Amino acid sequence: MAHANTNLQAPGKLNVTKNFKVMYYAASFVGLIAFVFTLIMNQERAWHAFLVGFFYFTSLAMGGFFFTSVHHLTAAGWNVNIRRISEAFTNFLPLALIAGVVLLAGIYYLFEWLHPEAVQTDYLLQHKRSYLNQPFFIIRFLGCLVLWVLLAKKMVSNSVKQDETGDHKLTLKNVPLSVASIFVFAITYSMFSVDTLMSLAPHWFSTIFGIYTFAGLFQSTIAAMILMILYIKKNGQLSGYVTEDHLHDLGKYLFGFTVFWAYIAYSQYMLIWYANIPEETFFFIDRTKGPWVYVSISLILFKFIVPFFALLPRWAKRTPAHLAAVSVLILIMQFVDIFWLVYPSYNAESITFGVPEVLIFFGFMGLFLFAVSRFLQKNNLVPVKDPRIEESLHHHVVY
């Protein structure tokens, strides 16, 4: 059904305040300076901090890619009025590709399996050499990023073009494209996670690591979407287009994937603990001794238990201020989670966390906000000529 019968004023494009622009430009600049300075002082620490920020925000961009794809695939109508936010997240992917090329300059400081002397004296690393070698790693790594950029650009360009032409066939074209995108996402994001994070501990084995990182990806993506939507609504846009019913459904996603993340995290830990195989247990032993045990406990408390109870009531999913607070907590804990995955390979005896880690992360945050806001400044905040927009306008949650 077309958008002809609504009296709502078109939301237009994002109005970005000067203060918001200054914030993300300043964050990007400070992050760059911090990275260069840390690189001079301690290259290994600099590249570990870079990897945390890179993986965090590339995952958010891919979360937007997945959210957009799955709702095209299922012909969902309720999400039309919020879909442009997830599409905007994918605008970071070209910057992720550039950042990925930069990261390749530091892989020697990250991955043990790139050191010939380590491989020569280690039977297990020799056994994995057919997969964990530099040429194949670079091909996989860049191949994933390029493929994501191309698929996201095509899918989003169809949506944006429909705003101009009103051609409903563009919506149909995104269905088979979404089928391919979901298939590609399932394989490549799992491979990307294994290559960039799991191979930091090349002796470790886990068959569900890709699912673990996916759970964190979607949980944090929904949290970021909620905050972006609330920011835009606070600026007086999206009124009438995005209601508390849309936020309620996003809240249900947030609650569901909070439980899903906990389930996958527990499954990974329980199976490794029960089997008690040295090649698997050392990963968790490093994270349950010394100061790292407190980080592990914080993940259980603040990435699962607190959000679980905070999102359990119906009102919690329909109260913007409450939903925003939980979303901020989840985004912070997503950083803690990735830090928990990455930094024990740098220093398993103590926690290295300070100004460099914070500022380099802020640098990536600035780039991400720049990419998202740039997209929303150039395109309508809502796909106004999507054939399912009326369904989204009249969306009501009854449970």
C-alpha positions, 0 to 999 in steps of 0.5 A: 500500500502506498504512502498516499493516505497519511497526513504526516509531514515527511521527516526529511533528512537528519538535522545534525547540530554543530555540537554533534559534528564537533564531537565526532570530528574531535573524537576522530582526530584525538583517536588518530593522535592517540593511536600514532602516539601509542604506536611510537611508545608501544606498537603491540599495545597500539595494535591491540587497541586498534583491533578492539575498536576496529572489530567493535564498529565493523560489527555494528556496521555488519549488524545493520547489514544483517538487520536490513537483510533479514527484514527484507528476506521476511517481508517484514513491514513493521520495521520500515520506519526504522530501517533507514537507521540500520542502513545508515550503519552499513555506511561505515563499511567502506571506512572499515575496509580502509581501517582493515588495510591499516590493520594489516600493517600491524598483524605481526604484532598481534598474531603468534602464528605469523612468527616463523620461529614460533611455528617451527617449534610448535607442532599445532601451529604447523598443523594449522599452517595451511589455514593460518598463513599470511597470504591466505589470511589477507585474502580472506580478510580483505575479501570479507570486507570488500564483499560486505561493502558491495552487497550493502551498497547494492541493497541500500542503493535500491532502498534509497533509489525507491525514495526517488522513483517509487518503483515497488520492484526495488523492494522485490529485488532486495529479497533475493539479494538478502538471501545471498547476503544472509548466506554470505554473512553467516559464513564470512562473519564467522570466518572474520571473527575466527581470523581476527579474534580467535586466532590471537590464541592460535592453540585454542579450539571453539566450534561456536566462536562465530555464534558467540561474536554474532550474539554480541553483534546483534545485541549491541546493534539493537542497542545502538539503533535504539540510541540513534532513534531516540537521539533523532526523535529528541531533535523533533524528527521521526514524530509519528513515524517511530512510536513506542510500539517500534521501540517495544519491538526493538526492546524485545530484540534487545531482551531476546539477544541478551538471553541468547548471548548468555546461552551461547557464552554458557554453552561455550564455557560449559562444553570446554569445562566439561571436556577438560582438554588442555587445548581448550581450557587454557583460554578460560583459565587465563580469564579466570585468574588474577584481575581478569576474573573480575572482568569475567564476572562483570560480563555475567553481571552487566551483559546478562543479569542486569539487562535481563531483569531491566528489560523483563517488564513490558513497561521497560521496553516502552520507556525511552529513558529506561531503554536508553540507559540499558542500551548504553550499558550493553554497548559498554559491555560489548566493548568490555567483551571484545577487550576481554577477548583481545587483551589477554593475548597482550598481557594475561597477567594483568589488565592493561587499560588506560588512556590509549585504549579509551581514546583509540576507541573514541576515534573509531566511534567518531568515524562511525558517527560521521559515517552514519550521520553523513548517510542520514544527512543525504537521505530520507530518515524514512523510506517514504515510498516503501510499499509496506510503509502503511503497515509500519505507520499502523504498527501496534504491539499487543504483547 
